[in-house]
Amino acid sequence: MASLKDKIIILTGASRGIGAAAARELATDGAHLVLCARSADACTETKAAVEALGATAETHGFEVADFDAAKSFIDGVLDEHGRIDVLINNAGTGLMGSVADVPPDAYLDVLKINVMGPYNMISAALPSMTAHDDGIIINITSARAFIPDRFYAAYCSSKAALLSMTQCLHYDLEDSNVKIFALSPGFTQTDMVNDIYANPVFRAAALTPDQGQPPERPAKVLAWLVREAPADLAGVHNQVQFNDLTRRAGIEIV
């Protein structure tokens, strides 16, 4: 297992849900966590939690969908710390509705956050990673990339695009020591899910009537990926289920 002590880890969508849980999980390794959300204040609670667990942390607010803002942020991190060891693209959004009911500009907003957001962050950070010939990138994808359904056009298509981009970048990076991973957390009970499923029509369209898993479960797998960076899992779709991945991550007992 690689030590994360003093590693520079950027985590978007760090204010709540899987992002906040992942920050807490990684904090025990003594990493330096760069916590990002639309506003820096939104990450205040996460920052306090990770510092109490032994990490150092800083907070930043910007829109990942805005390349200039993402580039300015990355440049600032590199000026301050000299490198980026891990980039976790967790920020995302969900929009439910039929194609007939979702106007093009609303659909485009989903693509900007879920696809262009990670692309912008990677585009800004990758030159430094390749120059150091080292780095880990993790994109939070979704099994919905493979499971189209009623009301899910915007979300499913955005996650399918993100997964495909991740897999293509894996081939681009084959001659380097920079690794990229796609992690689908599975159905997780987050604030975003609660907001969406407050609508009974959308709740009825879910794959299961059960509650989702707590965010701490996929966060443990995410932290394991950061620590281990298994070469056989780079560039493929990794889904958190009761499967080999979760057993390898130590959250399932055979």
N, C-alpha and C positions, 0 to 999 in steps of 0.2 A: 504494500500500500504506500502510495506517495504521500509524503507529508505536505499538508496545506499550511503549515506554519508560515505566516507573513506573506502568503500568496495573495496577489491582487485579483479579487474576484468581483466582477461586475454582474449585478443581478437586477434585471428590469422587472417591473410589476412586483416590487418588494414590499408594498404597503400592506398586503393582506393575502389571504388564501394560500395557495401553494408557494408563492414567492416568499411570504413572511415565514412560513413553516420551513422552507428550504434554508433561509437565512439562519434560523435558529439551529437547524441541524448542522450546518457548516461552521457555526460559531465555535463549537467545542474543539475544533481543530486549530484555533488560533489564527485563522486567516484574517486578512484585511478586507472587509466587505464594503463594496461601493454600491449603495442601495439607491435604486432609481424608481421614480414614479412620475406622474404628471406634475406633482408638486413635491418639493423636498419635505414640507411639513407632514405630508401623508405618511412618510416613513419614520416619523419620530418614535412611534411605539416600537417598531421593529428594531430601530437603532438601539434603544434602551435595552431591549431584550437580548440582543446579541452581545452587547458590551457586558451585560451581567453574566453572560456565559463564557467570557474570556476573549472575545474578538475585539478588534478595533473596527470602527465603521465611520462612514461619512454618508451624507444624503444629498441627492440631487433631484431637481425637477425639470423635466423637459418632455417634449412630444417625440417619441421614437419615429413617428410617421414623417417628421420634418428632418430631412437629411442634414441641412445646415446646423440644426440644433444638436443632432446626434454627433455630427463631426466635431462641433465645438466642444461637446462634452468629452468625447474620446481624446481629443487633443489635450484637453485640460488634465485628464487622468494621466496621460503619458508625460506631460510636463511635470506633474507632481511626483509620479512614482516610477517613471522610466520604462514601464512594461505593463502588459495586461496578461495575466496567466490564464484566466478563465473568463469567458463571456457566456452568461446564461440569458437567453432571450425568452423570458417568461411572460412579458406583457402581452395582453391580448384582449379581444372583445368578442362578444357574441351578439348576434342580431337574428331574431326569429321572425319569420314571416314568409308568405308565399312570394314567388317572383312577381306576381301581379300586384302585390301590396307593398313591396320594397322598392322605392324609387332608385334610379341609377346612382344618385349622389350618396345615398345611404349605403348602398352596396359597395361603392368605391371607398367609403370611409372604413369599412371592415377590411378591405384589401390593404388599405394604407397602413393600418395598425398591425394586422396579422401576418402580412407578407412583406410589405415594404419596411415595416419597423425592424424586423430582424435583418433584412437585407441591408438597410442603412447602417445598422450597428456593425454588422460584419464588414461591410465595405470600408468603414472608417477604421476598424480595429485590425483588420487582416494584414495590412502592410507591416505593422509593427510585429505581429506574431510571426509572419514569414521571415522577417529580418532576423528575429531571434531564433528561428526554426524551432519554435515551441509554442504550445498553447492548446487550449481545449475550448470548443464552442459547443453549447448544447441549445438546441431549439426545441421548445415545448410545442409538440404537434398534437394530433388527436386521431384516434381510430375513426373518427367521423370522416376522415379523408377517404375511407373505404366504405362508409355506411351512409349513403345518401338517403334522405327521408323528407317527408313533408315538412315545410317551414324552415329547412336547414340549408337552403341554397347558398346563402352568403357564407355561413360558417364552414360548411363542408368544403366548398370550393376553395376558400382561403387556406384551410389547413392542408388540403391536397396540394396546393401550390407551394406551401411552405415545406412540406415533406419532399416534394420533387426537387426543390431548390437545394435542400440539405443534401440529398443524395448526389446531385450533380456536383456540388462543391466538394464532396468527399473525393470524387474522381480528380477534381482540379488539384487537390492537396495530396495526392498519392505520393509525390516525390518529396514530401516534407514531413516533419514531425508534428505538424498541427493536425489535430483530430477534431472531427465534427460528428455530433450525435443527434439523433432525433428521438425524443422521448414523449410518448403518449401516456398521460397520467391515468387514463381511465375515468369513469364517472366519479367525480369528486364533489363533495358538498361544500361549495365555496359561496361567497356573497354574490358573485356573478350568477351562479346557478340558481340561488334562491330568488334573485331578482327576476330572472327569466321565467322560472317555474311558478312564480306568483300568479301567472296567467294560467288558469286551469286547462285551456285549450292546448297550450304549449306543454304543460305537464303531462297531458294525456299522450303526447307524441314521443315522450321519452322512451328509451329502450327498456326500462324497468320501472315498476311502481315503487321500488325500494329507495331508501335514502342512499346517497353516494357515500363513498369512503371518506374518512377525514383527510384533510390535506397533509397531515403528517406522514401518511403512508407513502404517497408518491414522492414526498420530500426526502424520505429515507433512501429511495432508489436513486433520486437525483444526486444526492450527496455521495452515494456510493459510486455513481458514474464519474463524478468529479475526482474522487480519490483514486479510483482504479483505472479509469480511461481504457477499458478493455478493447484491444485492437479489433477483435472479432465483432464488436457491436458498433463500430464506427461506420457511418454511412448507411445504416439499415434502420428499419422501423422497429423501435423498442417499445413495447406496450406493457404497462403495469397491470398484470393479472396474477392469478394464482398459477405461476408458471416458472420456467427455468430462470427467468430474469429476477423475479422476486426471491427465489431461493438463493441465487448467487449474491443478491444484495443483502441477504441475511434476515429478511423479514418473513420468511416462510420456513417452516421446519418440515422436512420430509417424514 
